[in-house]
Amino acid sequence: MKIRGLLQILADPIEAPDEETYDVFAQSLPSHSLGFIDPKASALELTIAGRDLTIHQSPGVLSSNRSGGTTGAVVWKITPLFAEWISSDQNPLFTHGLLNSSSHIIELGCGISALVGILLAPRVTSIVLTDQSYVAKLVEQNIAENDHNGGRPPPSSAAKKSRPAASSKTKAHALGAAEQKHPGRVHFTPLDWETDTPTAALTLSDSARSFDAVVACDCIYNEALIDPFVSACADVCRLRGEDDSPDLEPTVCVIAQQLRDPEIFEAWLTRFMESFHAYRVPDEMLLEGLRSSSGFVVHIGILKGAVPNPESD
């Protein structure tokens, strides 16, 4: 199994949540405040992996009293770093053959940015972005505009000022052009961890019945959401066992987060390890800005029972 090659290069599996918590929080961590890039901007100009992107966000929703949460309305600092790393040629999931051009991936808690999908789209068959339905409009706008631009440098400031605002017809044309460029590669579909149970229908595909990887970026900040979040991760990974396609590797679960609160982190890891064998990705395998000394951490989980005897279940 290719998964064994990945596990061999990772650090030893985590045995005790409290020890892992001590290890990652014992170092001096930089202050990222809450972790937003710019919560007051309606759009961000970002350059990621050589691509110039414009990402629209909603400061108004962030500051609203919307029930069910608002944190997905703006871009978090870890997201561009994770998007660049997960889509890189040097990412260990690609170098060990667990992800390739035939892969199907799902992201939980994508927020409005769609950055993970935008960066991964050229490298995989499909990526399904999921979150609560309130982020849908901006997710779809960000996918359409940035996929259509293809990462070309943005027009100059003068060109922007002289160009009239896009009409609804122009926006519709951009959406259509984006779909033609990468047909079917990036989709959004609503998924609420507290009320929905992941099924094979999430693949939005007639041929795929499960995912090669489930990824999540900075979704661990509220203790009340830990159990629904981990349950959703496990439910997605269990779809692999129901898929009768030949020669499938286990679904890999990749969780990236900012280090904020050791109690929340330990509560998450304790619950995560009930369902998964957990491994911390070593700093040398991460982009410099994504390493633990920068205040971030990435873990990989393999559903218990998915790989014969990686360690005692």
N, C-alpha and C positions, 0 to 999 in steps of 0.2 A: 504494500500500500504506500502511495506517495506521502500520505500523512505522516508516516513514521520518519521519513527524511526530515520533515519540518520539525517534528518533536525532538529529534536528536540535536538540532542546533539551538533550540530554545533553552533557557535556563531550566533547572529542575522544576518539576511541577510544584506548585504552592501546596504546602501541607497545613499551615496554620494561618488563618486570616489575621490574627492579631500580630503575628510576626511580620507578615507582609505589610500590614499597616504601619508598623514601627519602621520598617526598612524604607518605605517610600516617603514617610513624613519626617524622618529623623534628620534629613539633610536640610540645608537652608534653601527655602523656596522663595522665588520672586513673587511679588504681589501683582496679581492681575485684576484686582478688585473683583467684581462679579464675573468678569470674563468676556464682556461685549467688546467688539471692535469700536463701534461708534453708535450708541443706542439712539442718537438724535438725528442721524442722517437717513434720508429716505432712499438713498442709493449709495453704494460703495464701488469705487474703482479699484479692482484688485488685479495683481499679476501673479499667476500661479503656474508653475512649471512652464514658463515662457508664454502663457496665454493671458491676454488682456481681457478681463471680464467685468461686466457691469452687473452688480447684484442689487436688486430692489428689495427693500425691507419696510417694516411698518412700525415706526416709533409710536404711533397712535395706539395700535393694538397692544404693544408692550406695556404702555402706561395705563391701559384700560382696566376695568374691573371684571373682565370676561371670566365667567366661571369655567373651570377646566384648564386654566393656565394660559399664559401668554408668552412664555420664554422662547417659543419657536419663532417669534415674529421678527427677530433680528439675528445677525450673524455673530457667532461666538469666536473668540480668538483661535481656539483649537481647530476649528473646522477647515480653514484653508490649509493648515499644516497636515491634517489627517488626509484631506482629499489628495494632496500632492503625494504623500507617502503611499497611500493604498493603491494609487494608480501608477506608481513608478515601476520601471523595468527591474529595479533592484529590490522591490518588495519581495520578501521571502515566500509569499503565497504564489507569486508568479514564477520565481526562480525554481521552486520545487514542484511546479506543474499543477498546483491545486486550483489556480485560476489561469484561464487562457481565453482565447477568442471565442470559445464555445460556452463560456460560463454564464450562469444566471445568478444574480446577486440581489439581495433585498436589504434596504436600509430602514431601520426603525428610528423614529423620531427625527426625520430629516430636517424639520424646520423649513423656513422659507427659501433658503439659499440654493438648494439643489446642487451644491458644489461637488459633492461626492459623485452624484450621477453624471454631472457635466464632464468631470475629469476621467471617470471610468468608462464612459460610453464608447470611446474609440477602441477600447481594449477588450470588451466583452460582448456577448450576444445581447444581453439585456440586463438592466438594473431597474428594480421597482423601488420607488421612494414612497415611504409611508409616514403618516403622522395624522393628527386630528384634521378634520376637514377645513378648519379656518385658515390653514396655510395654503390651501390648494391654488388659489388664484395667483399668488406671487410665485409659488413653485413653478407653475406652468409658464408664467411670464419669463422667469429666469432661465428655464430650460430653452424656451423658444428663442429668446433674444440672443443668448450666448451660443447656442448650437448653430444658429443661423450665421452669426458672426465668424464662427469657425476659429476663434482665437486670433483673428486679425487685429492689428493695432487699432485702437479707437480713433475716430476722426479728431482732428485738431480742435482746440477750443473755439477757434474762429468758425470752423465748419459746423460745430455744434450749435453756435449761436445763430448762424444764418439758416440752418435747416429748420423747416417748420415742424411742429409737433406732429407725430404720426396720427393719422386718422384711424378709425376703427377698421376701415378697409385695408390700410397699410399694415396694421397689426395682424389682421387675419392672414394677409399674404406672408408675413414673416413666420407666422405659426406654420403655414402650409409648407414653406420652404424648409423649415427646420425638420419637419416630419419626413420630407423627401430626402434630406441629407443623411440622417441616421434613422431610417424607418424602424419604429418599434423598439429602439434601444433603451430609451428612458421613459418611464411611465410614473405617474403618481396615482396612488389609490389610498383612500382614507383607512386608517387602522388605529383604533383606540385600545390601548393595552388593557384598560379596565373593563371594557364592555365587549370587545371582539376577540374571537379565537382564530388564530391564523390557520388557513386551510390551503390546499393545493391550488385553489382558485386564485390566490394571490400572485401566482406566476404570470397570470394574464397570457398564458401560452397554451396552445393545443398539444405541444410536444413535451414541454417540461412540466414535471409534477412536483419538483422540489428545487431547492437552491444549493449552489455550491458554497455560498458564504452568506452570513447575516452580519451586518456591520451596524454599529451605533456610535455616535460621537457626542459626548457631553450630555448624556441623558440621565446621569445619576447625581441628583442634587436634593431630592425630596424623599424622605424615608417612606412616606406613604405609597410611593410609586415603585419602590424596589421590587416587591413581590410581583406585581403585574408585569413589570418590565422583564424580569428574569423568566417568568412564565412564558411570555411572548417569545423570548429568545429560544427557550427550550422547545416550545411548540413548533416553531419554524424548523429547528434542527430535526425534530422527530418526523417531519414530512419525508426525510430521506429514507427512513425505514419502511415507509409505505410506498416508495417509488420502486417499481420492478425493472427499471432500466438497468442494463448490465454495466458492470465495472464502475460503479459510482464510489467516489471517496466520501467520507463523512462530511457533513456540512461544518464549516469552520465558523466559529463565532468570534468576531473581533470587536472589542470594546475599548474606545479611547475616551479619556476624561481628564479634566483639570483637577488637580489636587486641591481641594478646598477644606473639607471637614473630615477629620480622621474617623469620627464616629459613623458618619454616613457611609464613608468608604468601607469601613469594616463590616457594617451591616449589609451593604451590597455584596461584598466578597463572600461573607458567610452564607448568604442565600444562594449566590451564584455557584458556590462549590457543592451545594446540595445536588445540583443537576449536572455540573460540568467538572471535568478536570481543567484546572486553570493554570496558565503559564504567563509570566510577565515577559513581554518582548524586550530583550536586552537593548540598552541604549545604543550600542554600536550598530544595531540594525535599523535604527530610526533616524529621521532627519534631525539635524542638530537642534532645531527649534522645538522638536517634539519630545525631546529627552526629559527624563525625570528632573534634571537640574534646572530645566525651564519651567517646571511646575506642572508637567503633564505626564501621563502614563498610558501605556497600551497593553491590554491583556488579550490573550487568545484562549478560548474555551472549546473543548471537545466534549460533546455530550457523553455522559457516562454510559458505557456499554456499546458505544459506536466503534471503538477500536479495541480488539481483544487484548486485554492486559497491558495497557500503557502504564498502569500501576493498579494496585488492588482497588476494585470498586467498593 
